[in-house]
Amino acid sequence: MRERILHAIGELLPRVLKRELPEIPENACLFDDLGLTSAGTIELILELEESLDIQVDVEQITEDDLRSVTNLADYVAGHLIPED
């Protein structure tokens, strides 16, 4: 699942940021390196949920979870809400 999430983040980031991106390193900082904003973070998580047909518990998300592409993928993979 984590690999699917990483792939989806790479696919969705250019759409959320509204610009083309070269290859995105997994350790790229979402805010400093890529220029993601807090509003963009919400949009990215919503897009991830829609594209992967998942639900993510964002109640406990921290700044560290949003530090890099890898951190976000790890958080999403570890905080999926099971479907009823």
C-alpha positions in Angstrom: 0.0 0.0 0.0 2.8 2.4 0.9 4.2 2.1 -2.7 0.8 2.9 -4.1 0.6 6.0 -1.8 4.1 7.2 -2.9 3.2 6.8 -6.5 -0.1 8.6 -6.0 1.6 11.5 -4.2 4.0 11.8 -7.2 1.1 11.9 -9.6 -1.1 14.3 -7.6 1.5 16.9 -6.4 1.8 18.6 -9.8 -2.0 19.0 -10.0 -2.2 20.3 -6.4 0.8 22.7 -6.9 -0.6 23.7 -10.3 2.9 23.3 -12.0 5.0 20.7 -13.6 7.6 19.0 -11.3 10.7 17.1 -12.2 11.1 13.7 -10.6 10.2 14.1 -7.0 12.7 12.6 -4.5 11.0 10.6 -1.7 12.9 12.7 0.8 11.8 16.0 -0.7 10.5 18.4 1.9 6.8 19.2 1.0 7.0 22.8 2.2 10.6 23.9 1.7 11.5 22.0 -1.5 8.2 21.8 -3.2 6.3 24.9 -1.9 3.3 23.1 -0.6 1.0 25.2 1.6 -1.3 24.1 4.4 -4.3 24.5 2.1 -2.4 22.4 -0.5 -1.8 19.7 2.1 -5.5 19.4 2.7 -6.1 19.3 -1.0 -3.4 16.6 -1.5 -4.8 14.4 1.2 -8.3 14.7 -0.2 -7.0 13.9 -3.7 -5.2 10.9 -2.3 -8.3 9.6 -0.6 -10.3 10.0 -3.8 -7.7 8.5 -6.2 -6.9 5.5 -4.0 -10.5 5.1 -2.6 -9.3 5.3 1.0 -10.1 7.3 4.1 -7.3 8.7 6.2 -7.5 9.7 9.9 -6.0 13.1 10.0 -6.8 13.8 13.6 -3.3 13.0 14.8 -1.3 14.3 11.8 1.7 16.4 12.9 4.1 18.8 11.2 6.7 16.0 11.2 4.3 13.8 9.2 4.2 16.5 6.5 7.9 17.1 6.5 8.6 14.9 3.4 7.0 12.8 0.7 8.1 9.7 2.6 6.8 10.9 6.0 3.4 11.6 4.4 3.2 8.2 2.7 4.1 6.5 6.0 1.4 8.5 7.9 -1.3 7.8 5.3 -0.4 4.0 5.2 -0.5 3.9 9.0 -3.7 5.8 9.5 -6.1 4.4 7.1 -9.7 4.2 8.3 -11.2 0.8 7.7 -14.3 0.7 5.6 -17.5 -0.4 7.3 
